[in-house]
Amino acid sequence: MERSEFAPGDYVRLPARPDWGLGQVQSAIGTRVTVMFEHAGKVLVDTGVALLVPADDEEDL
């Protein structure tokens, strides 16, 4: 099993879909990251295809 750069509980954003809002990682295995977004619900993101970025400044949280 491949480790992901994201871990459950991490807060992230998907720059390609800013309208989805802030997301929280639910699970992460390799490049497959399941994220619960504020305005899009649960989404499976393949980080090998889509850029997912950490939301780590206080303004995001």
HUDA-V923372 format. One line per field, one symbol per residue. ss: DSSP state (h for helix, s for strand, l for the rest). phi: phi as a letter, one per 40 degrees, with the letter a starting at -180 (. if undefined). burial: b if it has 16 or more other C-alpha atoms within 10 Angstrom, else e. A space follows every 10 residues. Layout:
ss=???
phi=???
burial=???
This chain:
ss=llllllllll ssslhhhhhh llsssssssl lsssssslll ssssssllll llssllllll l
phi=.ccccbbdgc cabbdcbccc gcbbccaabg ccbcbccdbb gcbcbcccbb cbbcbbcdcc c
burial=eeeeebeeee bbbbeeeeeb bbbbbbbbee bbbbbbbeee eeeebbbeee ebebbeeeee e
